[in-house]
Amino acid sequence: MDVGVHVVNFDFPGGGAAIGPTLARVGEAAERAGVVNLSAMDHYLQIPGVGVGGAEAPMLEGYTTLGYLAAHTQSVELQLLVTGVTYRHPGLLAKIVATLDVLSGGRAALRIRAAWYEGGPAAFGVS
């Protein structure tokens, strides 16, 4: 059986300064444990009402997060659980994922679907 880890919460003890080092340790620990896939969410804001904080809680940009994880891992596949088709221009998304794939040594995976939630892209003027 293959196991993946999905990172959903960035509200780590130590605040914003702890996010990078903690995320690096998560990636390194996932690889040591034999995890085959490491994923993050593709949301502009944290999802309210699901136990991980509201819109004010820390939420990192997904592909930047995966790029950071690529630098702290060697073998684990990297992806957003689902990439929101409405969140980025299609040409830009293709360039982002291709860049991640090159820099990670072929470890990027793309799953794309329709996406929407209240307070998402429209809150930032993206539609």
PyMOL commands that set and color helices and strands:
alter all, ss='L'
color gray80, all
select helices_A, chain A and resi 16-32+62-71+90-103+121-124
alter helices_A, ss='H'
color red, helices_A
select strands_A, chain A and resi 4-7+37-40+77-80+83-84+112-113
alter strands_A, ss='S'
color yellow, strands_A
deselect
rebuild
show_as cartoon
